[in-house]
Amino acid sequence: MSIPLPYLIATNEWWRLVTAMFLHGGLIHIGFNMMALMQLGPALEELYGPARYFFLYVVTGAFGFLASAAVGHFSIGASGALLGLVGLMLAITSKRGGTYMRELRSRLISSVAILFVLGFMGMGIDNWAHGGGLAAGFALGKIFTDRQPMNSNERRTAYALGWLAGVVTIASFVLMFLHYHDPLPGR
């Protein structure tokens, strides 16, 4: 019997929103996600700095799983966070002008459209997690300044966000291990 993720989150097992993005359904799944991360990650990490980049990755991934859980899906993988990175890039390209930014935005939108079509075709793709991550990334991309922290206050804030994401991630895994043998509700 499968217990829906919204029930598990409602029973204070919030860490599942974070740990799920580090789990994958097989080598092909993790391979495609890592390939996408290698294409998107370095440019965004250089743009935002490592601390804010990590914060944005964790938050968009967790938000993707929250959106998925809201409709009763139970999924795993980094794609919610990866679509969060795409959302960040879409926000950046909408704030900046020029031919290159328009072309990049067009390619990103085409890729997202293809991914969602595959999800609607029953390919085992969680469009809710992807959509949640994409929306969170776009919103955060509009809020965050798309450059490295420039002064001590910005750096302090960036490091605090990075540490917050790190502590939440570590706490999520600790809680997962502590509750690993707990019986599932309803069993």
N, C-alpha and C positions, 0 to 999 in steps of 0.2 A: 504494500500500500504506500503510495507516494503522498507525502504531506506537502500541501502548497506552501510556497515560500512566504506569501503574506502572513500565514498563520505563524510560521517560524519567526518572522521578524516581529510580529505582534507579541510573541512570548519572550521578547527581549533578546533575541539572537541576532542583533543588528550586525554583528561581525560578518555574517554571511554575505552582506552587500559588498564587503571589501575582499574577503578571501575568494569569492567566486571568480573575480577577475584574474586570479593567479592559477586557476584550475583550467584544464583543457580536456577535450573529449578524445584526444589521440594525437599522434605525431603530425598528421596532415593539418589538423586544427591549429596546433601550436606553431607549426611551420608557416602557415599563411599569416597568422597574427604577428609573428616575429618579423616576417618579411615586410609587412605593413609598418610595423614599429620602426624598422631600420630605415624605411623611406621617409616617414613623417617626423620621427623623434629628434634626430640631430638638429634639423633646422629650427624646430620649436624650442629645443633646449638652449640653443645658442641665442635665440631671440629673447626668451623670458628669463634665462638663467636656470641652473639646475634645481634650485629650491622651489621656485614658483612652478617650474615645469612639472616636478614630481607632485606638488599639490594639485595642479590642474588635472593631471593624469588620474590620480586617486579619486578626486571629487567627481569627475565626469564618469569614471567607471562605476562608482557607487551609485550615482544618480541614474545611470543606465539600468542597473539591476533593480533599483527602486521602481523605475517606470515599468519594468518587466514584471516585477512582483505585484504591482498594483493591478495587473490584469490576470494574475494567477499563473504566470510562467515560472518555470524552474530551469534556469540555464546557467552555463559557465562559460568562461573565456574572456579574453582581453578586448573583444571587439567593441563593447560599449565604451571603454576608455579610448580605443583607437578612433571610433567615430567622434568621440569628444575632441580628439586632436584635429580631426577633419573640421569639426564645428569651429574650433579656434582659428584654423586657417581660413575658413570662409568668412569669419568676422574680420580677420586681418585684411583679406582681399577686398572686403566691402568698405574698409576705412581708408584704404590706400588707392590711389588712382593709377592709371597707366595701362598700357597694352598688356604687359606681362601679368599684372594682377587680374585683369579681366580674363585672360586666357587660362590662368591657373584656376580661377573661380569656376570657369566653364568646365574644365577637366574634372575638378572635384565634384561638382554637381552631377556630371555624367556618371562618375564612378559611384556616387551615392545612389543615384537612380537605379543603376544596374544591380547594386547590392540589394536594394529594397525589392526589386522585381524578383530576384532570386529567392528572397525571403517569402514572397507571396506565392511562389511556385512550390512551396513545401520542401525546400532544400535543407531544412533543419537550421535555418537562420532565424534568430530572434529579433525581428524588426522592432519590437518594443524596447529592448535593451539598446539597439542601435539608435533608434529615434531619441530615446532619453539621453544617451551620451552625446549625440549630435546637438540636441537642443541646449544641454548644459554647457557644452563647449562653445557654442555660438554666443550664448548669453555671457559667459565668463570672458570670452574674447572681446566682447563689446565693453565690458567693465574694466578689465585689466589693460594697463598700458603695454603696448606691444614693443617693448624694448627692455634691455637689461636694467636692473635697479641702478640709479644714477648717484644717489647720495646715501649718507649713513642711515637716515630714517627709512628710505626705500629698501635698503639692504637688510636692515633689522626686520622689517615687515616680511620681506621675502623669506628670510631664514626662519622666522617664526612660523610662517605657513608651511615651509618645507618640513620643519621639525614636527609640526602638528600632524601632517600627513604621515610622516614616519612613525610617530607614536601610535596613531590610530591603526596603521598597518600592522605594526608589531603586536599591539594589543589584540587585534583581530585574530592573528594567528595563535597567540597565547590562549585566548578564550576558546578558539576552535580545538586546540589540543586538550585543554582542560575539560571540555564538554564532549570529547570525541566518543566516549563510551556511554553517554547519557542515552536513555531510551527515547526514541522519537515519540512525540505526542501522538496519542491514539493507538499505541501498540501495547 
